[in-house]
Amino acid sequence: MKPDGSFIYISVGKQTLTVIEKNKNRRCYSVSTARNGPGELLGSECTPLGLHFITEMFGQRCAEGTVFVGRKPTGEVSSAEMLKLFPDRDWIVTRIMWLSGLEPGRNLDGEVDTKARHIYIHGTPHEGLLGRPGSKGCIQMGNRDIIELFNIVSVGTKVMIEE
């Protein structure tokens, strides 16, 4: 947890991500979690529940819309034309916050390991779909929102994901 006591609370039911600081809601964002609902099993394409933390962050100096594959910028910037050309691509853009579970047997280790599942909080070019489930397990955010969030949290920030 950051020294100021901030953490992130994600509600799968409400499709929101809230930054809580000193027991007060600092910011609340619309998100998109997994279209398959909550779940922890490897290969399920579900959003894992429970207590996590941000283990790594990527994209600090990248332009809004920068496309990532394997957490590395591809040199592309998402656009309407690219979305038409690659409609089935799993778009990870702008910023990435890689999550790691903190609850052994629930979201840490074995077939339920959040980090091994590559579960991120990341930007999406499909901002019109935010507010309803639609991802392949990750937590998707609007691009300006993910930049703002990226700038107010850090590696180690705790993340609670609940139904």
Contacts in CASP RR format, 6 or more apart in sequence:
PFRMAT RR
TARGET T0000
AUTHOR 0000-0000-0000
METHOD contacts of the structure
MODEL  1
MKPDGSFIYISVGKQTLTVIEKNKNRRCYSVSTARNGPGELLGSECTPLG
LHFITEMFGQRCAEGTVFVGRKPTGEVSSAEMLKLFPDRDWIVTRIMWLS
GLEPGRNLDGEVDTKARHIYIHGTPHEGLLGRPGSKGCIQMGNRDIIELF
NIVSVGTKVMIEE
1 7 0 8 1.000
1 156 0 8 1.000
1 157 0 8 1.000
1 158 0 8 1.000
2 153 0 8 1.000
2 154 0 8 1.000
2 156 0 8 1.000
2 157 0 8 1.000
4 21 0 8 1.000
4 22 0 8 1.000
5 21 0 8 1.000
5 22 0 8 1.000
6 19 0 8 1.000
6 20 0 8 1.000
6 21 0 8 1.000
6 22 0 8 1.000
6 26 0 8 1.000
6 152 0 8 1.000
6 153 0 8 1.000
6 157 0 8 1.000
7 19 0 8 1.000
7 20 0 8 1.000
7 157 0 8 1.000
7 158 0 8 1.000
7 159 0 8 1.000
7 160 0 8 1.000
8 17 0 8 1.000
8 18 0 8 1.000
8 19 0 8 1.000
8 20 0 8 1.000
8 121 0 8 1.000
8 149 0 8 1.000
8 153 0 8 1.000
8 157 0 8 1.000
8 158 0 8 1.000
8 159 0 8 1.000
8 160 0 8 1.000
9 17 0 8 1.000
9 18 0 8 1.000
9 20 0 8 1.000
9 159 0 8 1.000
9 160 0 8 1.000
9 162 0 8 1.000
10 16 0 8 1.000
10 17 0 8 1.000
10 18 0 8 1.000
10 31 0 8 1.000
10 33 0 8 1.000
10 139 0 8 1.000
10 159 0 8 1.000
10 160 0 8 1.000
10 161 0 8 1.000
10 162 0 8 1.000
11 17 0 8 1.000
11 18 0 8 1.000
11 162 0 8 1.000
11 163 0 8 1.000
12 33 0 8 1.000
12 37 0 8 1.000
12 38 0 8 1.000
12 47 0 8 1.000
12 49 0 8 1.000
12 133 0 8 1.000
12 161 0 8 1.000
12 162 0 8 1.000
12 163 0 8 1.000
13 163 0 8 1.000
15 30 0 8 1.000
15 31 0 8 1.000
15 32 0 8 1.000
15 33 0 8 1.000
15 130 0 8 1.000
15 131 0 8 1.000
15 132 0 8 1.000
15 133 0 8 1.000
16 28 0 8 1.000
16 29 0 8 1.000
16 30 0 8 1.000
16 31 0 8 1.000
16 131 0 8 1.000
17 28 0 8 1.000
17 29 0 8 1.000
17 31 0 8 1.000
17 121 0 8 1.000
17 139 0 8 1.000
17 141 0 8 1.000
17 149 0 8 1.000
18 25 0 8 1.000
18 26 0 8 1.000
18 27 0 8 1.000
18 28 0 8 1.000
18 29 0 8 1.000
19 25 0 8 1.000
19 26 0 8 1.000
19 27 0 8 1.000
19 28 0 8 1.000
19 149 0 8 1.000
19 152 0 8 1.000
19 153 0 8 1.000
20 26 0 8 1.000
26 152 0 8 1.000
27 148 0 8 1.000
27 149 0 8 1.000
27 152 0 8 1.000
29 141 0 8 1.000
29 142 0 8 1.000
29 145 0 8 1.000
29 149 0 8 1.000
30 130 0 8 1.000
30 131 0 8 1.000
30 141 0 8 1.000
30 142 0 8 1.000
30 145 0 8 1.000
31 130 0 8 1.000
31 131 0 8 1.000
31 139 0 8 1.000
31 140 0 8 1.000
31 141 0 8 1.000
32 124 0 8 1.000
32 126 0 8 1.000
32 129 0 8 1.000
32 130 0 8 1.000
32 131 0 8 1.000
32 132 0 8 1.000
32 133 0 8 1.000
32 134 0 8 1.000
32 135 0 8 1.000
32 139 0 8 1.000
32 140 0 8 1.000
33 47 0 8 1.000
33 133 0 8 1.000
33 134 0 8 1.000
33 135 0 8 1.000
33 137 0 8 1.000
33 138 0 8 1.000
33 139 0 8 1.000
33 140 0 8 1.000
34 45 0 8 1.000
34 46 0 8 1.000
34 47 0 8 1.000
34 133 0 8 1.000
34 134 0 8 1.000
34 135 0 8 1.000
34 136 0 8 1.000
34 137 0 8 1.000
34 138 0 8 1.000
35 45 0 8 1.000
35 133 0 8 1.000
35 134 0 8 1.000
35 135 0 8 1.000
35 136 0 8 1.000
36 44 0 8 1.000
36 45 0 8 1.000
36 46 0 8 1.000
36 133 0 8 1.000
36 137 0 8 1.000
37 46 0 8 1.000
37 47 0 8 1.000
37 133 0 8 1.000
38 46 0 8 1.000
38 47 0 8 1.000
38 48 0 8 1.000
38 49 0 8 1.000
38 161 0 8 1.000
38 163 0 8 1.000
39 46 0 8 1.000
39 47 0 8 1.000
39 48 0 8 1.000
39 49 0 8 1.000
40 46 0 8 1.000
40 48 0 8 1.000
40 49 0 8 1.000
40 106 0 8 1.000
40 107 0 8 1.000
40 112 0 8 1.000
40 114 0 8 1.000
41 111 0 8 1.000
41 112 0 8 1.000
42 110 0 8 1.000
42 111 0 8 1.000
42 112 0 8 1.000
42 113 0 8 1.000
42 116 0 8 1.000
42 117 0 8 1.000
43 117 0 8 1.000
45 136 0 8 1.000
45 137 0 8 1.000
46 137 0 8 1.000
47 119 0 8 1.000
47 135 0 8 1.000
47 137 0 8 1.000
47 138 0 8 1.000
47 139 0 8 1.000
47 161 0 8 1.000
48 99 0 8 1.000
48 101 0 8 1.000
48 107 0 8 1.000
48 112 0 8 1.000
48 114 0 8 1.000
48 117 0 8 1.000
48 119 0 8 1.000
48 137 0 8 1.000
48 161 0 8 1.000
49 106 0 8 1.000
49 107 0 8 1.000
49 161 0 8 1.000
49 162 0 8 1.000
49 163 0 8 1.000
50 101 0 8 1.000
50 102 0 8 1.000
50 103 0 8 1.000
50 106 0 8 1.000
50 107 0 8 1.000
50 160 0 8 1.000
50 161 0 8 1.000
50 162 0 8 1.000
51 101 0 8 1.000
51 102 0 8 1.000
51 103 0 8 1.000
51 107 0 8 1.000
51 158 0 8 1.000
51 159 0 8 1.000
51 160 0 8 1.000
52 99 0 8 1.000
52 100 0 8 1.000
52 101 0 8 1.000
52 102 0 8 1.000
52 107 0 8 1.000
52 114 0 8 1.000
52 119 0 8 1.000
52 158 0 8 1.000
52 159 0 8 1.000
52 160 0 8 1.000
52 161 0 8 1.000
53 99 0 8 1.000
53 100 0 8 1.000
53 101 0 8 1.000
53 102 0 8 1.000
53 156 0 8 1.000
53 157 0 8 1.000
53 158 0 8 1.000
53 159 0 8 1.000
54 97 0 8 1.000
54 98 0 8 1.000
54 99 0 8 1.000
54 100 0 8 1.000
54 121 0 8 1.000
54 153 0 8 1.000
54 154 0 8 1.000
54 155 0 8 1.000
54 156 0 8 1.000
54 157 0 8 1.000
54 159 0 8 1.000
55 98 0 8 1.000
55 99 0 8 1.000
55 100 0 8 1.000
55 115 0 8 1.000
55 155 0 8 1.000
55 156 0 8 1.000
56 71 0 8 1.000
56 96 0 8 1.000
56 97 0 8 1.000
56 98 0 8 1.000
56 155 0 8 1.000
57 95 0 8 1.000
57 96 0 8 1.000
57 97 0 8 1.000
57 98 0 8 1.000
57 150 0 8 1.000
57 154 0 8 1.000
57 155 0 8 1.000
58 68 0 8 1.000
58 71 0 8 1.000
58 95 0 8 1.000
58 96 0 8 1.000
58 98 0 8 1.000
59 66 0 8 1.000
59 68 0 8 1.000
59 73 0 8 1.000
59 94 0 8 1.000
59 95 0 8 1.000
59 96 0 8 1.000
59 150 0 8 1.000
60 95 0 8 1.000
60 150 0 8 1.000
62 73 0 8 1.000
62 94 0 8 1.000
62 95 0 8 1.000
63 77 0 8 1.000
64 77 0 8 1.000
64 94 0 8 1.000
64 143 0 8 1.000
64 144 0 8 1.000
64 147 0 8 1.000
65 77 0 8 1.000
65 78 0 8 1.000
65 93 0 8 1.000
65 94 0 8 1.000
65 123 0 8 1.000
65 125 0 8 1.000
65 143 0 8 1.000
66 73 0 8 1.000
66 74 0 8 1.000
66 75 0 8 1.000
66 76 0 8 1.000
66 77 0 8 1.000
66 78 0 8 1.000
66 93 0 8 1.000
66 94 0 8 1.000
67 73 0 8 1.000
67 74 0 8 1.000
67 75 0 8 1.000
67 76 0 8 1.000
67 77 0 8 1.000
67 78 0 8 1.000
67 82 0 8 1.000
67 91 0 8 1.000
67 92 0 8 1.000
67 93 0 8 1.000
68 74 0 8 1.000
68 92 0 8 1.000
68 93 0 8 1.000
68 96 0 8 1.000
68 122 0 8 1.000
69 92 0 8 1.000
71 96 0 8 1.000
71 98 0 8 1.000
76 82 0 8 1.000
78 91 0 8 1.000
78 93 0 8 1.000
78 125 0 8 1.000
79 125 0 8 1.000
82 125 0 8 1.000
83 91 0 8 1.000
83 125 0 8 1.000
83 126 0 8 1.000
90 136 0 8 1.000
91 124 0 8 1.000
91 125 0 8 1.000
91 126 0 8 1.000
92 120 0 8 1.000
92 122 0 8 1.000
92 123 0 8 1.000
92 124 0 8 1.000
92 138 0 8 1.000
93 122 0 8 1.000
93 123 0 8 1.000
93 124 0 8 1.000
93 125 0 8 1.000
93 143 0 8 1.000
94 122 0 8 1.000
94 123 0 8 1.000
94 142 0 8 1.000
94 143 0 8 1.000
94 146 0 8 1.000
94 147 0 8 1.000
95 122 0 8 1.000
95 123 0 8 1.000
95 146 0 8 1.000
95 147 0 8 1.000
95 149 0 8 1.000
95 150 0 8 1.000
96 120 0 8 1.000
96 121 0 8 1.000
96 122 0 8 1.000
96 123 0 8 1.000
97 120 0 8 1.000
97 121 0 8 1.000
97 122 0 8 1.000
97 149 0 8 1.000
97 150 0 8 1.000
97 153 0 8 1.000
98 115 0 8 1.000
98 118 0 8 1.000
98 119 0 8 1.000
98 120 0 8 1.000
99 114 0 8 1.000
99 115 0 8 1.000
99 119 0 8 1.000
99 120 0 8 1.000
99 121 0 8 1.000
99 159 0 8 1.000
100 108 0 8 1.000
100 114 0 8 1.000
100 115 0 8 1.000
101 107 0 8 1.000
101 108 0 8 1.000
101 113 0 8 1.000
101 114 0 8 1.000
101 115 0 8 1.000
102 108 0 8 1.000
102 158 0 8 1.000
105 112 0 8 1.000
106 112 0 8 1.000
107 113 0 8 1.000
107 114 0 8 1.000
108 114 0 8 1.000
110 116 0 8 1.000
117 137 0 8 1.000
118 138 0 8 1.000
119 137 0 8 1.000
119 138 0 8 1.000
119 139 0 8 1.000
120 138 0 8 1.000
120 139 0 8 1.000
121 138 0 8 1.000
121 139 0 8 1.000
121 141 0 8 1.000
121 146 0 8 1.000
121 149 0 8 1.000
121 159 0 8 1.000
122 138 0 8 1.000
122 139 0 8 1.000
122 140 0 8 1.000
122 141 0 8 1.000
122 146 0 8 1.000
123 140 0 8 1.000
123 141 0 8 1.000
123 142 0 8 1.000
123 143 0 8 1.000
123 146 0 8 1.000
124 130 0 8 1.000
124 135 0 8 1.000
124 140 0 8 1.000
124 141 0 8 1.000
124 142 0 8 1.000
124 143 0 8 1.000
125 143 0 8 1.000
126 140 0 8 1.000
127 142 0 8 1.000
127 143 0 8 1.000
130 140 0 8 1.000
130 141 0 8 1.000
130 142 0 8 1.000
134 140 0 8 1.000
139 161 0 8 1.000
141 149 0 8 1.000
END
